[in-house]
Amino acid sequence: MKIRATVLGLAAVLATSTAMAADNPVVVQLNQRLGALQADPVLAEMASYEKLQAQNAIATFDKARRSQRDTAQYLAERRVEIAEIAARTQAARRDVERLDRTRSELLVEASRREAERARREAERLRVQAQIQAEETERLRLAAEAEALARQEAETTLDTVAGQQANRLSAARQRELKLAREEAELVSGAKLPASKFETRGEVFTLGADAFASGSAKLSARGASSASALAAYLQANPKARARIEGFGDGQTPGQRRADALRDALTAAGIAKSRLQGAAKGAGTKARALEVVITH
């Protein structure tokens, strides 16, 4: 009953997919091949899983972008062929099982009637079953070869996706470089040195960003704050986490608050800024501004 429901569901999906993809002749042809399997009374209930995989591959091909259509079409065609092979393989196995049962029945009948004639018939059937088993094995090996080809195609797709991600990352880096140049041009000041980490783009300000023994920004610190404000304005979706590192006279939180106040005064919304203390600092590191884009 469950198999019949699966078969009926697949037939409905095939009908709907064919109607929706009428403008793509390759999709229509592939759906027709699946439809032919469903229409065959011998193969209709065979290879339901492979048919479903083939239908999904056809749907993916129908919706694929232009750059991926060739690969998607190849996968769809292979899936349909695998479904055809699997259906015929299962049908052949069923025939082998039926022939084995017939052979057993003939042997029983032979014990009661014509033993010699029944044995000859059983041998003929055995040879026939062996031939069909060998054909089944050949089809299985062919299906495995197709599966390997599919895996190679999927690896190619993964490689293409990785290349696209790298291109997007490079484009984002160029975009941020332009934003830094724009910020420095608008503010008339240089941005602090930065590096990209997993937590975001990290700008580092040294102890010279503050007046000696104070949390008040020095002229250098105010210049850096102006440039950082311009950079955040050039990236309106970016957020900044200001991490202050203290010394014996000035707590890290006060340093973080000083820069946050300067950025707020420059027009950056408080909701985009967060300040926190992060332990003891050094001459080279009194503040870190972690910007997430």
C-alpha positions in Angstrom: 0.0 0.0 0.0 2.9 2.3 0.9 4.7 1.6 -2.4 1.5 2.2 -4.3 1.0 5.6 -2.6 4.7 6.5 -3.4 4.2 5.5 -7.1 0.9 7.5 -7.4 2.6 10.5 -5.7 5.5 10.3 -8.1 3.2 10.1 -11.1 1.4 13.3 -9.9 4.7 15.1 -9.5 5.8 14.0 -13.0 2.6 15.3 -14.5 2.9 18.7 -12.7 6.6 19.1 -13.5 6.0 18.4 -17.2 3.2 21.0 -17.3 5.4 23.6 -15.6 8.5 22.9 -17.7 6.8 22.9 -21.1 9.2 25.7 -22.3 12.3 23.6 -21.7 12.4 20.7 -24.2 15.2 18.8 -22.3 13.2 18.9 -19.1 10.1 17.7 -21.0 12.1 14.9 -22.6 13.5 13.8 -19.2 10.0 13.9 -17.6 8.6 11.8 -20.5 11.3 9.2 -19.9 10.3 9.0 -16.2 6.6 9.0 -17.3 7.4 6.0 -19.6 8.7 4.1 -16.6 5.5 4.9 -14.7 3.3 3.8 -17.6 5.1 0.5 -17.9 3.0 -2.0 -15.9 6.2 -4.1 -15.2 8.4 -1.2 -14.1 5.8 1.2 -12.6 6.4 0.1 -9.0 10.2 -0.4 -9.4 13.0 2.0 -8.3 10.7 4.5 -6.6 13.6 6.1 -4.7 15.8 6.5 -7.9 12.8 7.9 -9.7 12.3 10.5 -7.0 16.0 11.4 -7.1 15.7 11.8 -10.9 12.6 14.0 -10.5 14.5 16.2 -8.0 17.5 16.5 -10.3 15.2 17.5 -13.2 13.6 20.2 -11.0 17.1 21.4 -10.0 18.1 21.6 -13.6 14.9 23.4 -14.6 15.7 26.1 -12.0 19.5 26.2 -12.4 21.2 29.4 -13.2 22.8 29.7 -16.6 26.4 29.1 -15.3 25.2 25.8 -13.7 22.8 24.5 -16.4 25.3 22.2 -18.2 26.3 20.4 -15.0 22.7 20.3 -13.7 21.5 18.9 -17.1 24.3 16.2 -16.9 23.2 15.3 -13.4 19.5 15.2 -14.4 20.2 12.9 -17.4 22.4 10.6 -15.3 19.7 10.4 -12.6 17.0 9.5 -15.1 19.3 6.9 -16.7 20.1 5.4 -13.2 16.3 5.3 -12.5 15.7 3.4 -15.8 18.6 1.0 -15.1 17.5 0.4 -11.5 13.9 -0.3 -12.5 15.0 -2.8 -15.1 17.4 -4.3 -12.6 14.7 -4.8 -10.0 12.4 -6.2 -12.6 15.1 -8.7 -13.7 15.7 -9.7 -10.1 12.0 -10.3 -9.6 12.0 -12.4 -12.7 15.0 -14.4 -11.4 13.1 -15.0 -8.1 10.0 -16.1 -9.9 12.1 -18.4 -12.1 13.7 -19.9 -9.0 10.3 -20.5 -7.5 9.2 -22.1 -10.7 12.2 -24.3 -10.7 11.5 -25.5 -7.2 7.9 -26.3 -8.1 9.0 -28.2 -11.1 11.4 -30.3 -9.1 8.6 -31.2 -6.7 6.3 -32.0 -9.6 9.0 -34.1 -11.2 9.3 -36.2 -8.1 5.7 -37.3 -8.6 5.6 -37.5 -12.4 8.3 -37.2 -15.0 11.5 -36.8 -12.9 13.9 -36.7 -15.8 11.9 -34.3 -18.0 11.4 -32.0 -15.0 15.2 -32.0 -14.2 16.0 -31.0 -17.8 13.5 -28.2 -17.6 14.9 -27.1 -14.3 18.4 -27.0 -15.7 17.2 -24.9 -18.6 15.6 -22.5 -16.2 18.7 -22.4 -14.1 20.8 -21.4 -17.0 18.3 -18.8 -18.0 18.3 -17.4 -14.4 22.1 -17.4 -14.4 22.1 -15.4 -17.6 19.7 -12.9 -16.2 21.7 -12.7 -13.0 24.8 -11.9 -15.0 22.8 -9.2 -16.9 21.7 -7.8 -13.5 25.3 -7.6 -12.3 26.3 -5.8 -15.5 23.5 -3.3 -14.9 24.6 -2.9 -11.3 28.1 -2.1 -12.3 26.8 0.4 -14.9 24.7 2.1 -12.2 27.8 2.3 -9.9 29.8 3.9 -12.8 27.0 6.4 -13.2 27.0 7.1 -9.5 30.8 7.8 -9.6 30.3 10.2 -12.5 27.6 11.9 -10.5 29.9 12.3 -7.5 32.6 13.8 -9.8 30.0 16.2 -11.1 29.0 17.2 -7.6 32.6 17.8 -6.7 32.9 20.1 -9.7 29.9 22.0 -8.5 31.4 22.3 -5.0 34.6 23.6 -6.6 32.7 26.2 -8.6 30.8 27.3 -5.5 34.1 27.7 -3.6 35.5 29.8 -6.5 32.4 32.0 -6.4 32.8 32.5 -2.6 36.4 33.5 -3.1 35.4 36.0 -5.8 32.7 37.4 -3.5 35.3 37.7 -0.7 37.7 39.5 -3.0 35.0 41.8 -4.1 34.1 42.6 -0.5 37.8 43.3 0.3 37.9 45.7 -2.6 34.7 47.3 -1.4 36.1 47.8 2.1 39.4 49.2 0.7 37.4 51.8 -1.2 35.4 52.6 1.9 38.7 53.0 3.9 40.0 55.4 1.2 36.8 57.3 1.2 36.8 57.6 5.0 40.4 58.9 5.0 39.6 61.4 2.3 36.4 62.6 4.0 37.9 62.9 7.5 41.3 64.1 6.4 42.8 61.6 8.8 44.4 58.2 8.5 42.7 55.1 9.8 44.5 53.0 12.4 46.2 49.8 11.3 43.8 46.9 10.8 43.6 43.2 10.1 40.8 40.8 9.3 40.1 38.0 11.8 37.2 35.6 12.3 35.6 38.1 14.7 35.7 40.9 12.1 38.0 43.7 10.9 40.2 44.8 13.9 41.6 48.3 14.2 44.3 48.8 16.9 45.1 52.1 18.6 48.2 52.4 20.7 48.6 54.2 24.1 49.5 57.5 22.2 45.8 57.7 21.3 45.3 59.1 24.9 46.8 61.9 26.9 49.4 60.7 29.4 47.8 59.2 32.5 44.2 60.0 31.2 41.4 58.5 29.3 41.0 61.7 27.3 41.8 61.2 23.6 45.0 62.9 22.4 45.2 64.8 19.1 46.3 61.5 17.4 43.4 59.6 19.1 40.9 62.3 18.0 42.1 62.0 14.4 41.8 58.2 14.5 38.2 58.6 15.9 37.3 61.0 13.1 38.6 58.5 10.5 36.8 55.6 12.2 33.5 57.6 12.3 33.8 58.3 8.5 34.5 54.6 7.9 31.4 53.6 9.8 29.3 56.2 8.0 30.6 54.7 4.7 29.4 51.2 6.0 26.0 52.0 7.4 25.2 48.4 8.3 28.5 47.9 10.1 28.7 47.7 14.0 31.7 48.3 16.2 32.8 46.7 19.4 35.3 48.9 21.2 37.6 46.9 23.5 39.7 49.0 26.0 42.9 47.8 27.5 43.9 49.6 30.7 47.2 50.6 32.4 48.1 51.4 36.0 46.4 54.8 35.8 43.5 54.4 33.4 40.9 51.5 33.3 40.3 49.9 29.9 36.5 50.7 30.2 37.2 54.4 30.4 39.3 54.3 27.3 36.6 52.4 25.5 34.0 54.9 26.6 36.1 57.8 25.5 36.3 56.5 21.9 32.6 55.5 21.9 31.7 59.0 23.0 33.8 60.5 20.3 32.2 58.3 17.6 28.7 59.2 18.9 29.6 62.9 18.8 30.7 62.4 15.2 27.2 61.1 14.3 27.4 57.3 14.8 24.3 55.9 16.4 24.8 54.5 19.9 23.0 51.3 18.9 25.8 50.5 16.5 28.5 50.8 19.2 29.5 48.6 22.2 32.3 49.2 24.7 34.0 46.7 26.9 37.1 46.4 29.1 39.6 43.7 28.0 42.4 43.6 30.7 45.8 45.2 30.6 47.1 47.0 27.6 50.5 47.8 26.1 52.1 50.8 24.5 51.1 49.3 21.1 47.6 48.3 22.1 45.3 50.5 24.2 42.2 50.0 22.1 40.9 47.5 19.6 37.9 48.4 17.4 36.3 45.2 16.0 34.0 46.1 13.1 31.6 43.5 11.8 30.1 44.2 8.3 
